[in-house]
Amino acid sequence: MRRASVPSGDGSASVRYCAYPGFTADVPEWRARVEATLARFPAAALDGRARLEVVQRPAIVASNEDCSPAAFDTSVPAGVAARVSPSTLWPSDGGVHPPFEEESFPCSEREVHGFFLAVQTGAWAVGLPPAPSGRDRRCAAGGQARAVIALWAGAAATPDGARTLRDVADEAEAAGKTRITFAEWDDPPMWGAEYTVADARAALALLKVPAARVRAELDRDWAHWIEPSTPSTALTGALGTAGGDEVGAPAGTRCP
């Protein structure tokens, strides 16, 4: 791997970017999206934080030629699969992990401008797992204010991010789901937390509020807003917007 280390925009956190040979040309695009996302947060979100590691790794779920999902370790030769394990290939390391393939909607060429990477970065900033681990292990963040913040920051930092977030929520809702799981996607985003449609709607509502006002509210009591017990409805109430998930994540799967 070739490594590059750069500071974040305000100098309060550092970021290291690691890409496999042949993908180093993608690092400037990752940097642009990561830095734009971090810039959405108050200083309290980044002060004293350990370095953010943005490390490329294969997706846990890969797409077949017929646009159906397949576990990555079943798509490589048996001899290769025997030498790796899910825990070593996809550790729970708290890092942000760009994939090898360009982000897009299922079996389409629609550009999402790094939206899914931006939400990973937002998750890191609020203390949620940015990426899944092991055999696609994820926790559920529904109903937590920090889930709304991560989605809001990712969408706000991405060109056409509001449209992408809205489409993701609409697709889940059209399928009769309250949680955004990407279960039907052939190449699902590698998010470490599952969000709810209600919290996506709440994030979309926050996008209509001046960014400076949202940031000021977050800065007022950052520790409170990223506490797992703080509900998303408290955040929307403080900012006078609609949405939020009153039910929250199912017991046993909730992001700690």
Buried (B, 14 or more C-beta within 10 A) or exposed (E): EEEBEBEBBEEBBBBBBBBBEEBBEBBEBBBBBBBBBBBBBBEBBBEEBEEBBBBBBBBBBBBEEEEEBBBBBEBBEEEEBEEBEBEEBBBEBBBBBBBBEEBEBBEEEEBBBBBBBBBBBBBBBBBBBBBBBBBBBBBBBBBBBBBBBBBBBBBBBBBEBBBBBBBBBEBBBEEEBEBBBBEEBBBBBBBBBBBBBBBBBBBBBBBEBEBEEBBEBBBEEBEBBBBBEBBBBBBBEBBEBEBBBEEBBEEEEBBE
